[in-house]
Amino acid sequence: MENIKTVDFICEYLSGKKAYDIVKINVAEKTVLADYFVIASGRSTTQVRSLAENLEEALEERGVTVKRREGVREGRWAVLDYGNVIHIFNDEQRLFYHLERLWGEGEKQDK
């Protein structure tokens, strides 16, 4: 999959699974870590964990494998690294880290 198509798929997938406040931020000119950050919220630790696990399965079915994953088990902040970094937070952790403030406002997913 092309990079932006993968990122768009991720945003749509998370939206379809009831993640909310989904933001796509182009960070290509700000860091070598990734071209995009996708930031989304889940309403509970269970939902954060489920979103991360289900997204990982959906991408694997499309031949995209995760390079690194952190925090999925705890469900407060799950990070999935596909060359583009996916952050799924619960509300408390999202407010605390406020990545949009650090990396730019980004493009909101309309759903």
N, C-alpha and C positions, 0 to 999 in steps of 0.2 A: 504494500500500500504506500502511496505517496504520503509524505509527512503531514501535509495539511488535511488530506482526506482522513488519515488516521485520527488526527486531533478532532475533526468534525464528527467522526463516528463516535469517539469517546464522549463528546459533549451530548450528542443525541442519545447515546446509550444511557448515560447517567440520568438524563432528563426523563427518559422512559421508565427508569427504575425509581423515580420519585426523589432523586437528589434535588436540591434547590440551590439558588444563588450561585449558579454555575458561571464561571468566568474563564475566558481563554485570554492569556496574555502572551504576546510575542516578545520573547526575551533574547532573541538571537543576537541583537546588537549590544546586549548588556552582560552576557555571560557565555562561556563556552560549554556550560552544563547541558543546555537544551535550547531548542528553537522556541518551544512553547511550554508554558505552565498552564495546566488546567486545574482550577480550584473549584471545589464543590463542597456542599454541606449535606450531612445526614442528621436526622433528628435524634438519634440515639447511638450508643456504641454498637449496638446490634446492627443497626442500619449501615453505619460506616463500614463495619466489617463485611457485611453482606454486599454492599456496593463494590468494595475493593475486590472481593473474591469472585463475584459474578463478572465484573469487568475483565479481570485477568483471564477467566475462562473464555469469555466472548472473543477477546483479542487472540488468545491462543488458537481458537478455532479458525481464525483468519491468518494464521501463520506468524503472528506478532508475539514474540516471547518477552517476558519481563527480564530486564537486566538486573534489577535490584528491587527489593521490597522491604519496607520497614513499617512497624506499628500496626500491622493489620490485625494481629491477635488481640491487642489491647482495645482497638476500636475508637480511640480518641482522635488520632491523626494517622491516617494510612497514606504512605507514600509509595507510588509505583513508578519506576523509572523505565521508560521505553525509549530513551533518547529524547523524549519529551516527558516531562515530569508531571505526574498526576498527584494532586493533594486532595484527600477527602477528609474533612474535619467534622467533629461535632461542634456545636455552637460555641462552647467555652474556649476551645483551642483555637478556633478560627478568629475569634475576637482577640485572643492573646497574641497570636503571631501576626495577624493582619498582613498577609503577604502582598495583598494588593497595594498597600501603602509602600512597601519596599520595592516592588517590581513594576508598578504602574497600574492604572485602573483596569485596562484590558477591555475585552469585548464580552458583554453579557450574553448568555444564551437565553433566547426568548422562549420560555416554556413555563 
